[in-house]
Amino acid sequence: TGAPLGGLRGGDAPAGGGAGGGAALRSPLGAGEPEGGAGLTPLQTEIMRRNAECNAGADPALFSPRDGFPLPPYRWSDERRALIRAELDARIARLYGLTRDELRYILDPADVYGPDFPGETFRVLKEKEIKLYGEYRTRRLVLEAWDAEE
């Protein structure tokens, strides 16, 4: 379609549905003023740049210039990709109005309620990262990115 961020542009969002209709939802990604002629807010532009860098190994046709937004080539880096994803997760959590404790709960409920808490949200990721890095790296990076924005 050429529309960035899942078809949403500059504050557009799908209209509320259901039997009674409802007010249109507003995407927090529409915050800010449109940048240049592309109709993207500065936040949308930054998210698209970081997303492109995270997906540097993807088919180049997915990242051809569209809507006036040229994307430069990036060198793949697992470490850089992890940092960018953490920064995006933290930024988007803030846009949705989450508190740090709510973000901690999403990342690992046991971190908030203790090791006996019966549920987990990202069990496979957590186990994989503990095996690879000796820690739940995503949790640490996301919370560090959250703290850096304060």
N, CA, C and O atoms as a GROMACS GRO file, in nm:
protein
  600
    1THR      N    1   0.081  -0.120   0.000
    1THR     CA    2   0.000   0.000   0.000
    1THR      C    3   0.086   0.126   0.000
    1THR      O    4   0.040   0.232  -0.041
    2GLY      N    5   0.208   0.115   0.045
    2GLY     CA    6   0.295   0.231   0.052
    2GLY      C    7   0.277   0.310   0.179
    2GLY      O    8   0.358   0.399   0.206
    3ALA      N    9   0.177   0.283   0.258
    3ALA     CA   10   0.155   0.356   0.383
    3ALA      C   11   0.244   0.297   0.490
    3ALA      O   12   0.246   0.175   0.507
    4PRO      N   13   0.317   0.380   0.564
    4PRO     CA   14   0.408   0.329   0.666
    4PRO      C   15   0.336   0.280   0.790
    4PRO      O   16   0.219   0.312   0.813
    5LEU      N   17   0.407   0.202   0.868
    5LEU     CA   18   0.362   0.158   0.999
    5LEU      C   19   0.223   0.094   0.996
    5LEU      O   20   0.130   0.139   1.061
    6GLY      N   21   0.215  -0.012   0.918
    6GLY     CA   22   0.090  -0.087   0.916
    6GLY      C   23  -0.026  -0.010   0.860
    6GLY      O   24  -0.140  -0.035   0.898
    7GLY      N   25  -0.001   0.082   0.769
    7GLY     CA   26  -0.108   0.155   0.704
    7GLY      C   27  -0.150   0.280   0.779
    7GLY      O   28  -0.236   0.353   0.730
    8LEU      N   29  -0.094   0.308   0.895
    8LEU     CA   30  -0.131   0.428   0.970
    8LEU      C   31  -0.037   0.542   0.931
    8LEU      O   32   0.083   0.521   0.915
    9ARG      N   33  -0.091   0.658   0.917
    9ARG     CA   34  -0.012   0.777   0.884
    9ARG      C   35  -0.048   0.888   0.980
    9ARG      O   36  -0.164   0.909   1.013
   10GLY      N   37   0.053   0.958   1.026
   10GLY     CA   38   0.034   1.082   1.100
   10GLY      C   39  -0.087   1.088   1.190
   10GLY      O   40  -0.161   1.186   1.184
   11GLY      N   41  -0.110   0.989   1.274
   11GLY     CA   42  -0.219   0.997   1.369
   11GLY      C   43  -0.344   0.925   1.324
   11GLY      O   44  -0.439   0.912   1.402
   12ASP      N   45  -0.347   0.876   1.198
   12ASP     CA   46  -0.462   0.799   1.153
   12ASP      C   47  -0.469   0.671   1.234
   12ASP      O   48  -0.367   0.621   1.281
   13ALA      N   49  -0.586   0.619   1.249
   13ALA     CA   50  -0.603   0.491   1.317
   13ALA      C   51  -0.734   0.432   1.270
   13ALA      O   52  -0.821   0.504   1.222
   14PRO      N   53  -0.749   0.301   1.283
   14PRO     CA   54  -0.874   0.240   1.242
   14PRO      C   55  -0.989   0.291   1.326
   14PRO      O   56  -0.973   0.316   1.446
   15ALA      N   57  -1.103   0.306   1.265
   15ALA     CA   58  -1.222   0.353   1.337
   15ALA      C   59  -1.268   0.245   1.432
   15ALA      O   60  -1.249   0.126   1.407
   16GLY      N   61  -1.330   0.286   1.542
   16GLY     CA   62  -1.384   0.190   1.638
   16GLY      C   63  -1.496   0.111   1.574
   16GLY      O   64  -1.571   0.163   1.492
   17GLY      N   65  -1.507  -0.014   1.612
   17GLY     CA   66  -1.610  -0.099   1.552
   17GLY      C   67  -1.710  -0.141   1.655
   17GLY      O   68  -1.728  -0.074   1.757
   18GLY      N   69  -1.774  -0.250   1.629
   18GLY     CA   70  -1.870  -0.304   1.725
   18GLY      C   71  -2.010  -0.256   1.695
   18GLY      O   72  -2.031  -0.174   1.606
   19ALA      N   73  -2.104  -0.308   1.770
   19ALA     CA   74  -2.244  -0.279   1.745
   19ALA      C   75  -2.278  -0.132   1.760
   19ALA      O   76  -2.357  -0.078   1.684
   20GLY      N   77  -2.218  -0.068   1.858
   20GLY     CA   78  -2.250   0.072   1.883
   20GLY      C   79  -2.160   0.169   1.811
   20GLY      O   80  -2.164   0.289   1.839
   21GLY      N   81  -2.078   0.121   1.718
   21GLY     CA   82  -1.984   0.211   1.651
   21GLY      C   83  -1.872   0.244   1.746
   21GLY      O   84  -1.811   0.153   1.803
   22GLY      N   85  -1.844   0.370   1.765
   22GLY     CA   86  -1.741   0.409   1.859
   22GLY      C   87  -1.650   0.512   1.799
   22GLY      O   88  -1.644   0.529   1.677
   23ALA      N   89  -1.580   0.579   1.884
   23ALA     CA   90  -1.487   0.682   1.838
   23ALA      C   91  -1.366   0.617   1.775
   23ALA      O   92  -1.328   0.505   1.808
   24ALA      N   93  -1.304   0.690   1.682
   24ALA     CA   94  -1.182   0.641   1.618
   24ALA      C   95  -1.071   0.636   1.721
   24ALA      O   96  -1.059   0.724   1.806
   25LEU      N   97  -0.991   0.532   1.713
   25LEU     CA   98  -0.875   0.521   1.799
   25LEU      C   99  -0.763   0.606   1.743
   25LEU      O  100  -0.753   0.619   1.621
   26ARG      N  101  -0.680   0.662   1.826
   26ARG     CA  102  -0.566   0.741   1.779
   26ARG      C  103  -0.439   0.666   1.812
   26ARG      O  104  -0.415   0.629   1.927
   27SER      N  105  -0.358   0.644   1.712
   27SER     CA  106  -0.232   0.574   1.732
   27SER      C  107  -0.133   0.666   1.801
   27SER      O  108  -0.119   0.781   1.761
   28PRO      N  109  -0.064   0.618   1.905
   28PRO     CA  110   0.037   0.702   1.968
   28PRO      C  111   0.154   0.728   1.876
   28PRO      O  112   0.234   0.818   1.903
   29LEU      N  113   0.168   0.652   1.769
   29LEU     CA  114   0.278   0.673   1.675
   29LEU      C  115   0.256   0.797   1.592
   29LEU      O  116   0.347   0.840   1.521
   30GLY      N  117   0.138   0.857   1.597
   30GLY     CA  118   0.110   0.977   1.520
   30GLY      C  119   0.152   1.104   1.592
   30GLY      O  120   0.125   1.214   1.543
   31ALA      N  121   0.218   1.092   1.707
   31ALA     CA  122   0.258   1.209   1.784
   31ALA      C  123   0.358   1.293   1.706
   31ALA      O  124   0.448   1.239   1.643
   32GLY      N  125   0.342   1.425   1.710
   32GLY     CA  126   0.436   1.514   1.644
   32GLY      C  127   0.380   1.568   1.514
   32GLY      O  128   0.270   1.532   1.473
   33GLU      N  129   0.455   1.653   1.452
   33GLU     CA  130   0.415   1.714   1.326
   33GLU      C  131   0.473   1.637   1.209
   33GLU      O  132   0.582   1.580   1.222
   34PRO      N  133   0.405   1.633   1.094
   34PRO     CA  134   0.460   1.566   0.977
   34PRO      C  135   0.593   1.629   0.938
   34PRO      O  136   0.614   1.749   0.951
   35GLU      N  137   0.683   1.544   0.889
   35GLU     CA  138   0.818   1.585   0.852
   35GLU      C  139   0.830   1.588   0.701
   35GLU      O  140   0.804   1.488   0.635
   36GLY      N  141   0.868   1.702   0.646
   36GLY     CA  142   0.890   1.713   0.502
   36GLY      C  143   0.765   1.679   0.424
   36GLY      O  144   0.653   1.694   0.475
   37GLY      N  145   0.783   1.634   0.300
   37GLY     CA  146   0.671   1.603   0.214
   37GLY      C  147   0.623   1.461   0.228
   37GLY      O  148   0.526   1.422   0.163
   38ALA      N  149   0.688   1.380   0.311
   38ALA     CA  150   0.652   1.239   0.321
   38ALA      C  151   0.528   1.216   0.406
   38ALA      O  152   0.473   1.106   0.403
   39GLY      N  153   0.482   1.315   0.481
   39GLY     CA  154   0.365   1.299   0.565
   39GLY      C  155   0.391   1.218   0.689
   39GLY      O  156   0.297   1.171   0.753
   40LEU      N  157   0.518   1.199   0.726
   40LEU     CA  158   0.554   1.120   0.843
   40LEU      C  159   0.593   1.213   0.956
   40LEU      O  160   0.653   1.318   0.934
   41THR      N  161   0.558   1.174   1.078
   41THR     CA  162   0.602   1.251   1.194
   41THR      C  163   0.749   1.216   1.220
   41THR      O  164   0.798   1.114   1.171
   42PRO      N  165   0.819   1.300   1.297
   42PRO     CA  166   0.957   1.265   1.331
   42PRO      C  167   0.968   1.129   1.400
   42PRO      O  168   1.064   1.055   1.376
   43LEU      N  169   0.872   1.096   1.486
   43LEU     CA  170   0.875   0.967   1.554
   43LEU      C  171   0.858   0.853   1.454
   43LEU      O  172   0.929   0.753   1.462
   44GLN      N  173   0.765   0.866   1.360
   44GLN     CA  174   0.745   0.763   1.258
   44GLN      C  175   0.872   0.746   1.174
   44GLN      O  176   0.912   0.634   1.142
   45THR      N  177   0.934   0.858   1.139
   45THR     CA  178   1.057   0.852   1.061
   45THR      C  179   1.166   0.778   1.137
   45THR      O  180   1.235   0.693   1.080
   46GLU      N  181   1.181   0.807   1.265
   46GLU     CA  182   1.282   0.741   1.347
   46GLU      C  183   1.253   0.592   1.360
   46GLU      O  184   1.344   0.509   1.351
   47ILE      N  185   1.127   0.557   1.380
   47ILE     CA  186   1.091   0.415   1.391
   47ILE      C  187   1.120   0.343   1.261
   47ILE      O  188   1.170   0.231   1.262
   48MET      N  189   1.089   0.405   1.148
   48MET     CA  190   1.116   0.340   1.019
   48MET      C  191   1.265   0.322   0.996
   48MET      O  192   1.308   0.218   0.946
   49ARG      N  193   1.346   0.421   1.032
   49ARG     CA  194   1.491   0.409   1.017
   49ARG      C  195   1.544   0.294   1.102
   49ARG      O  196   1.623   0.212   1.055
   50ARG      N  197   1.502   0.290   1.227
   50ARG     CA  198   1.551   0.185   1.317
   50ARG      C  199   1.499   0.048   1.275
   50ARG      O  200   1.572  -0.051   1.286
   51ASN      N  201   1.377   0.040   1.228
   51ASN     CA  202   1.323  -0.086   1.178
   51ASN      C  203   1.404  -0.134   1.058
   51ASN      O  204   1.435  -0.253   1.048
   52ALA      N  205   1.436  -0.045   0.968
   52ALA     CA  206   1.516  -0.083   0.851
   52ALA      C  207   1.652  -0.136   0.894
   52ALA      O  208   1.700  -0.235   0.839
   53GLU      N  209   1.713  -0.072   0.992
   53GLU     CA  210   1.844  -0.119   1.038
   53GLU      C  211   1.833  -0.256   1.104
   53GLU      O  212   1.922  -0.339   1.087
   54CYS      N  213   1.726  -0.279   1.177
   54CYS     CA  214   1.707  -0.410   1.242
   54CYS      C  215   1.684  -0.520   1.140
   54CYS      O  216   1.712  -0.637   1.167
   55ASN      N  217   1.634  -0.485   1.025
   55ASN     CA  218   1.600  -0.583   0.922
   55ASN      C  219   1.692  -0.574   0.802
   55ASN      O  220   1.648  -0.595   0.689
   56ALA      N  221   1.817  -0.543   0.825
   56ALA     CA  222   1.913  -0.522   0.717
   56ALA      C  223   1.931  -0.643   0.627
   56ALA      O  224   1.966  -0.627   0.511
   57GLY      N  225   1.907  -0.763   0.677
   57GLY     CA  226   1.925  -0.882   0.596
   57GLY      C  227   1.802  -0.919   0.514
   57GLY      O  228   1.805  -1.018   0.440
   58ALA      N  229   1.696  -0.842   0.524
   58ALA     CA  230   1.572  -0.872   0.453
   58ALA      C  231   1.585  -0.838   0.304
   58ALA      O  232   1.681  -0.774   0.262
   59ASP      N  233   1.488  -0.882   0.227
   59ASP     CA  234   1.483  -0.854   0.084
   59ASP      C  235   1.488  -0.703   0.062
   59ASP      O  236   1.403  -0.631   0.115
   60PRO      N  237   1.585  -0.653  -0.015
   60PRO     CA  238   1.598  -0.509  -0.040
   60PRO      C  239   1.472  -0.445  -0.098
   60PRO      O  240   1.448  -0.326  -0.078
   61ALA      N  241   1.390  -0.523  -0.170
   61ALA     CA  242   1.269  -0.467  -0.228
   61ALA      C  243   1.172  -0.418  -0.120
   61ALA      O  244   1.091  -0.329  -0.145
   62LEU      N  245   1.181  -0.477  -0.002
   62LEU     CA  246   1.094  -0.434   0.108
   62LEU      C  247   1.127  -0.293   0.155
   62LEU      O  248   1.044  -0.226   0.215
   63PHE      N  249   1.250  -0.248   0.127
   63PHE     CA  250   1.295  -0.119   0.178
   63PHE      C  251   1.328  -0.021   0.067
   63PHE      O  252   1.409   0.069   0.086
   64SER      N  253   1.267  -0.038  -0.049
   64SER     CA  254   1.290   0.057  -0.156
   64SER      C  255   1.227   0.190  -0.116
   64SER      O  256   1.131   0.193  -0.038
   65PRO      N  257   1.281   0.302  -0.169
   65PRO     CA  258   1.223   0.432  -0.132
   65PRO      C  259   1.074   0.437  -0.167
   65PRO      O  260   1.033   0.401  -0.278
   66ARG      N  261   0.995   0.481  -0.072
   66ARG     CA  262   0.852   0.500  -0.096
   66ARG      C  263   0.805   0.612  -0.005
   66ARG      O  264   0.862   0.637   0.101
   67ASP      N  265   0.705   0.677  -0.047
   67ASP     CA  266   0.652   0.791   0.028
   67ASP      C  267   0.761   0.892   0.058
   67ASP      O  268   0.756   0.960   0.161
   68GLY      N  269   0.860   0.904  -0.030
   68GLY     CA  270   0.966   1.002  -0.011
   68GLY      C  271   1.062   0.966   0.099
   68GLY      O  272   1.134   1.054   0.148
   69PHE      N  273   1.067   0.842   0.141
   69PHE     CA  274   1.152   0.801   0.253
   69PHE      C  275   1.258   0.704   0.204
   69PHE      O  276   1.235   0.583   0.202
   70PRO      N  277   1.376   0.755   0.164
   70PRO     CA  278   1.484   0.664   0.120
   70PRO      C  279   1.551   0.600   0.241
   70PRO      O  280   1.572   0.666   0.344
   71LEU      N  281   1.584   0.474   0.229
   71LEU     CA  282   1.648   0.402   0.338
   71LEU      C  283   1.789   0.364   0.298
   71LEU      O  284   1.809   0.298   0.196
   72PRO      N  285   1.888   0.404   0.376
   72PRO     CA  286   2.027   0.369   0.342
   72PRO      C  287   2.058   0.223   0.374
   72PRO      O  288   1.985   0.161   0.452
   73PRO      N  289   2.163   0.168   0.315
   73PRO     CA  290   2.202   0.031   0.350
   73PRO      C  291   2.265   0.027   0.489
   73PRO      O  292   2.328   0.124   0.532
   74TYR      N  293   2.248  -0.084   0.557
   74TYR     CA  294   2.303  -0.101   0.691
   74TYR      C  295   2.383  -0.230   0.698
   74TYR      O  296   2.351  -0.327   0.630
   75ARG      N  297   2.487  -0.231   0.779
   75ARG     CA  298   2.563  -0.352   0.806
   75ARG      C  299   2.495  -0.424   0.923
   75ARG      O  300   2.462  -0.362   1.023
   76TRP      N  301   2.476  -0.556   0.910
   76TRP     CA  302   2.409  -0.634   1.013
   76TRP      C  303   2.494  -0.640   1.139
   76TRP      O  304   2.615  -0.663   1.132
   77SER      N  305   2.432  -0.619   1.253
   77SER     CA  306   2.498  -0.630   1.382
   77SER      C  307   2.394  -0.679   1.484
   77SER      O  308   2.299  -0.608   1.514
   78ASP      N  309   2.414  -0.800   1.535
   78ASP     CA  310   2.320  -0.853   1.634
   78ASP      C  311   2.311  -0.764   1.758
   78ASP      O  312   2.203  -0.742   1.812
   79GLU      N  313   2.426  -0.712   1.801
   79GLU     CA  314   2.427  -0.627   1.921
   79GLU      C  315   2.352  -0.497   1.897
   79GLU      O  316   2.272  -0.454   1.980
   80ARG      N  317   2.378  -0.434   1.783
   80ARG     CA  318   2.310  -0.308   1.750
   80ARG      C  319   2.160  -0.332   1.734
   80ARG      O  320   2.078  -0.252   1.780
   81ARG      N  321   2.124  -0.442   1.670
   81ARG     CA  322   1.983  -0.475   1.650
   81ARG      C  323   1.913  -0.492   1.784
   81ARG      O  324   1.800  -0.445   1.802
   82ALA      N  325   1.976  -0.559   1.879
   82ALA     CA  326   1.917  -0.578   2.012
   82ALA      C  327   1.895  -0.443   2.082
   82ALA      O  328   1.792  -0.422   2.145
   83LEU      N  329   1.992  -0.353   2.070
   83LEU     CA  330   1.977  -0.220   2.131
   83LEU      C  331   1.864  -0.141   2.067
   83LEU      O  332   1.785  -0.078   2.137
   84ILE      N  333   1.857  -0.144   1.935
   84ILE     CA  334   1.752  -0.070   1.865
   84ILE      C  335   1.614  -0.124   1.902
   84ILE      O  336   1.522  -0.048   1.930
   85ARG      N  337   1.600  -0.256   1.903
   85ARG     CA  338   1.472  -0.315   1.940
   85ARG      C  339   1.432  -0.276   2.082
   85ARG      O  340   1.316  -0.248   2.109
   86ALA      N  341   1.529  -0.275   2.172
   86ALA     CA  342   1.501  -0.237   2.311
   86ALA      C  343   1.458  -0.091   2.319
   86ALA      O  344   1.364  -0.057   2.391
   87GLU      N  345   1.526  -0.004   2.244
   87GLU     CA  346   1.488   0.138   2.244
   87GLU      C  347   1.348   0.158   2.188
   87GLU      O  348   1.270   0.237   2.242
   88LEU      N  349   1.315   0.085   2.081
   88LEU     CA  350   1.180   0.095   2.025
   88LEU      C  351   1.077   0.042   2.123
   88LEU      O  352   0.971   0.103   2.140
   89ASP      N  353   1.104  -0.070   2.187
   89ASP     CA  354   1.010  -0.126   2.285
   89ASP      C  355   0.984  -0.027   2.398
   89ASP      O  356   0.870  -0.006   2.438
   90ALA      N  357   1.090   0.034   2.448
   90ALA     CA  358   1.076   0.130   2.558
   90ALA      C  359   0.998   0.254   2.512
   90ALA      O  360   0.910   0.302   2.583
   91ARG      N  361   1.030   0.305   2.395
   91ARG     CA  362   0.961   0.424   2.343
   91ARG      C  363   0.813   0.396   2.322
   91ARG      O  364   0.728   0.477   2.359
   92ILE      N  365   0.782   0.283   2.263
   92ILE     CA  366   0.642   0.250   2.235
   92ILE      C  367   0.565   0.223   2.364
   92ILE      O  368   0.448   0.259   2.375
   93ALA      N  369   0.630   0.161   2.462
   93ALA     CA  370   0.565   0.142   2.593
   93ALA      C  371   0.529   0.276   2.655
   93ALA      O  372   0.420   0.291   2.711
   94ARG      N  373   0.617   0.374   2.645
   94ARG     CA  374   0.587   0.508   2.696
   94ARG      C  375   0.472   0.572   2.620
   94ARG      O  376   0.384   0.634   2.680
   95LEU      N  377   0.472   0.556   2.487
   95LEU     CA  378   0.365   0.614   2.407
   95LEU      C  379   0.229   0.557   2.444
   95LEU      O  380   0.128   0.626   2.438
   96TYR      N  381   0.227   0.431   2.484
   96TYR     CA  382   0.102   0.370   2.526
   96TYR      C  383   0.070   0.398   2.672
   96TYR      O  384  -0.030   0.347   2.724
   97GLY      N  385   0.152   0.478   2.738
   97GLY     CA  386   0.123   0.520   2.874
   97GLY      C  387   0.156   0.420   2.982
   97GLY      O  388   0.107   0.432   3.094
   98LEU      N  389   0.240   0.322   2.952
   98LEU     CA  390   0.278   0.224   3.053
   98LEU      C  391   0.372   0.287   3.155
   98LEU      O  392   0.447   0.380   3.124
   99THR      N  393   0.367   0.235   3.276
   99THR     CA  394   0.465   0.272   3.377
   99THR      C  395   0.582   0.175   3.365
   99THR      O  396   0.574   0.075   3.294
  100ARG      N  397   0.690   0.205   3.435
  100ARG     CA  398   0.806   0.116   3.432
  100ARG      C  399   0.769  -0.021   3.491
  100ARG      O  400   0.810  -0.124   3.439
  101ASP      N  401   0.690  -0.021   3.599
  101ASP     CA  402   0.650  -0.148   3.659
  101ASP      C  403   0.560  -0.229   3.566
  101ASP      O  404   0.569  -0.352   3.562
  102GLU      N  405   0.473  -0.162   3.491
  102GLU     CA  406   0.389  -0.234   3.395
  102GLU      C  407   0.475  -0.295   3.284
  102GLU      O  408   0.449  -0.406   3.239
  103LEU      N  409   0.576  -0.221   3.242
  103LEU     CA  410   0.668  -0.274   3.141
  103LEU      C  411   0.745  -0.394   3.198
  103LEU      O  412   0.763  -0.495   3.130
  104ARG      N  413   0.791  -0.381   3.322
  104ARG     CA  414   0.859  -0.494   3.388
  104ARG      C  415   0.768  -0.616   3.391
  104ARG      O  416   0.814  -0.727   3.366
  105TYR      N  417   0.639  -0.596   3.423
  105TYR     CA  418   0.544  -0.707   3.428
  105TYR      C  419   0.530  -0.772   3.291
  105TYR      O  420   0.527  -0.895   3.281
  106ILE      N  421   0.520  -0.692   3.186
  106ILE     CA  422   0.507  -0.747   3.051
  106ILE      C  423   0.630  -0.829   3.015
  106ILE      O  424   0.619  -0.938   2.959
  107LEU      N  425   0.746  -0.777   3.046
  107LEU     CA  426   0.870  -0.846   3.011
  107LEU      C  427   0.888  -0.974   3.093
  107LEU      O  428   0.935  -1.075   3.040
  108ASP      N  429   0.852  -0.970   3.221
  108ASP     CA  430   0.873  -1.086   3.308
  108ASP      C  431   0.790  -1.069   3.436
  108ASP      O  432   0.835  -1.005   3.531
  109PRO      N  433   0.669  -1.126   3.439
  109PRO     CA  434   0.584  -1.111   3.557
  109PRO      C  435   0.652  -1.153   3.687
  109PRO      O  436   0.624  -1.095   3.792
  110ALA      N  437   0.741  -1.252   3.682
  110ALA     CA  438   0.811  -1.296   3.803
  110ALA      C  439   0.901  -1.187   3.859
  110ALA      O  440   0.930  -1.186   3.978
  111ASP      N  441   0.944  -1.094   3.775
  111ASP     CA  442   1.027  -0.983   3.820
  111ASP      C  443   0.947  -0.890   3.912
  111ASP      O  444   1.003  -0.824   3.999
  112VAL      N  445   0.816  -0.885   3.891
  112VAL     CA  446   0.730  -0.799   3.972
  112VAL      C  447   0.670  -0.876   4.089
  112VAL      O  448   0.666  -0.824   4.201
  113TYR      N  449   0.624  -1.000   4.064
  113TYR     CA  450   0.551  -1.076   4.166
  113TYR      C  451   0.631  -1.187   4.232
  113TYR      O  452   0.578  -1.256   4.319
  114GLY      N  453   0.755  -1.205   4.194
  114GLY     CA  454   0.838  -1.307   4.254
  114GLY      C  455   0.846  -1.434   4.172
  114GLY      O  456   0.766  -1.454   4.080
  115PRO      N  457   0.943  -1.519   4.204
  115PRO     CA  458   0.970  -1.639   4.123
  115PRO      C  459   0.859  -1.743   4.124
  115PRO      O  460   0.856  -1.831   4.038
  116ASP      N  461   0.768  -1.736   4.221
  116ASP     CA  462   0.659  -1.833   4.228
  116ASP      C  463   0.538  -1.793   4.145
  116ASP      O  464   0.438  -1.866   4.141
  117PHE      N  465   0.544  -1.677   4.079
  117PHE     CA  466   0.431  -1.633   3.996
  117PHE      C  467   0.409  -1.736   3.885
  117PHE      O  468   0.504  -1.776   3.819
  118PRO      N  469   0.283  -1.779   3.864
  118PRO     CA  470   0.258  -1.891   3.773
  118PRO      C  471   0.267  -1.860   3.623
  118PRO      O  472   0.275  -1.953   3.543
  119GLY      N  473   0.266  -1.734   3.583
  119GLY     CA  474   0.264  -1.704   3.439
  119GLY      C  475   0.392  -1.643   3.388
  119GLY      O  476   0.468  -1.581   3.463
  120GLU      N  477   0.415  -1.661   3.260
  120GLU     CA  478   0.529  -1.600   3.193
  120GLU      C  479   0.483  -1.548   3.058
  120GLU      O  480   0.396  -1.608   2.994
  121THR      N  481   0.540  -1.437   3.014
  121THR     CA  482   0.501  -1.382   2.884
  121THR      C  483   0.599  -1.420   2.774
  121THR      O  484   0.556  -1.451   2.662
  122PHE      N  485   0.727  -1.419   2.802
  122PHE     CA  486   0.828  -1.449   2.700
  122PHE      C  487   0.921  -1.560   2.749
  122PHE      O  488   1.043  -1.545   2.749
  123ARG      N  489   0.861  -1.671   2.790
  123ARG     CA  490   0.938  -1.781   2.848
  123ARG      C  491   1.048  -1.832   2.755
  123ARG      O  492   1.162  -1.849   2.798
  124VAL      N  493   1.015  -1.856   2.628
  124VAL     CA  494   1.114  -1.911   2.535
  124VAL      C  495   1.228  -1.814   2.514
  124VAL      O  496   1.345  -1.853   2.514
  125LEU      N  497   1.196  -1.686   2.494
  125LEU     CA  498   1.300  -1.585   2.477
  125LEU      C  499   1.388  -1.576   2.601
  125LEU      O  500   1.511  -1.572   2.591
  126LYS      N  501   1.326  -1.573   2.718
  126LYS     CA  502   1.400  -1.564   2.843
  126LYS      C  503   1.495  -1.682   2.860
  126LYS      O  504   1.612  -1.664   2.892
  127GLU      N  505   1.445  -1.803   2.837
  127GLU     CA  506   1.529  -1.923   2.851
  127GLU      C  507   1.644  -1.921   2.751
  127GLU      O  508   1.757  -1.955   2.785
  128LYS      N  509   1.615  -1.883   2.628
  128LYS     CA  510   1.719  -1.878   2.524
  128LYS      C  511   1.828  -1.778   2.561
  128LYS      O  512   1.947  -1.807   2.549
  129GLU      N  513   1.787  -1.659   2.606
  129GLU     CA  514   1.885  -1.557   2.640
  129GLU      C  515   1.966  -1.592   2.764
  129GLU      O  516   2.085  -1.562   2.770
  130ILE      N  517   1.905  -1.655   2.861
  130ILE     CA  518   1.980  -1.698   2.979
  130ILE      C  519   2.085  -1.800   2.939
  130ILE      O  520   2.198  -1.798   2.988
  131LYS      N  521   2.048  -1.889   2.848
  131LYS     CA  522   2.143  -1.990   2.799
  131LYS      C  523   2.257  -1.925   2.719
  131LYS      O  524   2.373  -1.960   2.737
  132LEU      N  525   2.222  -1.829   2.630
  132LEU     CA  526   2.323  -1.765   2.544
  132LEU      C  527   2.408  -1.660   2.616
  132LEU      O  528   2.529  -1.653   2.596
  133TYR      N  529   2.343  -1.578   2.699
  133TYR     CA  530   2.410  -1.462   2.757
  133TYR      C  531   2.426  -1.467   2.909
  133TYR      O  532   2.491  -1.381   2.967
  134GLY      N  533   2.367  -1.566   2.972
  134GLY     CA  534   2.374  -1.574   3.117
  134GLY      C  535   2.280  -1.477   3.186
  134GLY      O  536   2.288  -1.458   3.308
  135GLU      N  537   2.190  -1.417   3.110
  135GLU     CA  538   2.092  -1.321   3.165
  135GLU      C  539   1.977  -1.309   3.066
  135GLU      O  540   1.989  -1.350   2.950
  136TYR      N  541   1.867  -1.252   3.112
  136TYR     CA  542   1.754  -1.219   3.026
  136TYR      C  543   1.786  -1.082   2.966
  136TYR      O  544   1.741  -0.979   3.016
  137ARG      N  545   1.864  -1.084   2.860
  137ARG     CA  546   1.921  -0.962   2.801
  137ARG      C  547   1.814  -0.864   2.754
  137ARG      O  548   1.828  -0.744   2.775
  138THR      N  549   1.708  -0.912   2.691
  138THR     CA  550   1.604  -0.822   2.640
  138THR      C  551   1.545  -0.740   2.753
  138THR      O  552   1.526  -0.619   2.739
  139ARG      N  553   1.516  -0.804   2.866
  139ARG     CA  554   1.460  -0.732   2.980
  139ARG      C  555   1.555  -0.620   3.024
  139ARG      O  556   1.513  -0.506   3.044
  140ARG      N  557   1.682  -0.654   3.039
  140ARG     CA  558   1.780  -0.554   3.083
  140ARG      C  559   1.790  -0.439   2.983
  140ARG      O  560   1.788  -0.323   3.023
  141LEU      N  561   1.800  -0.470   2.855
  141LEU     CA  562   1.817  -0.366   2.754
  141LEU      C  563   1.694  -0.275   2.743
  141LEU      O  564   1.708  -0.153   2.730
  142VAL      N  565   1.575  -0.334   2.750
  142VAL     CA  566   1.453  -0.253   2.742
  142VAL      C  567   1.443  -0.160   2.863
  142VAL      O  568   1.410  -0.042   2.848
  143LEU      N  569   1.471  -0.211   2.981
  143LEU     CA  570   1.462  -0.127   3.101
  143LEU      C  571   1.573  -0.021   3.104
  143LEU      O  572   1.551   0.090   3.152
  144GLU      N  573   1.691  -0.054   3.052
  144GLU     CA  574   1.797   0.047   3.041
  144GLU      C  575   1.755   0.157   2.943
  144GLU      O  576   1.780   0.275   2.968
  145ALA      N  577   1.693   0.119   2.833
  145ALA     CA  578   1.645   0.218   2.736
  145ALA      C  579   1.535   0.305   2.798
  145ALA      O  580   1.530   0.426   2.776
  146TRP      N  581   1.447   0.242   2.876
  146TRP     CA  582   1.341   0.316   2.947
  146TRP      C  583   1.405   0.420   3.041
  146TRP      O  584   1.368   0.537   3.040
  147ASP      N  585   1.500   0.374   3.120
  147ASP     CA  586   1.565   0.463   3.218
  147ASP      C  587   1.641   0.576   3.149
  147ASP      O  588   1.647   0.687   3.202
  148ALA      N  589   1.699   0.549   3.033
  148ALA     CA  590   1.776   0.650   2.962
  148ALA      C  591   1.687   0.763   2.910
  148ALA      O  592   1.735   0.874   2.887
  149GLU      N  593   1.558   0.736   2.891
  149GLU     CA  594   1.466   0.839   2.842
  149GLU      C  595   1.413   0.928   2.954
  149GLU      O  596   1.347   1.028   2.926
  150GLU      N  597   1.440   0.894   3.078
  150GLU     CA  598   1.387   0.975   3.190
  150GLU      C  599   1.470   1.099   3.212
  150GLU      O  600   1.440   1.178   3.301
   0.00000   0.00000   0.00000
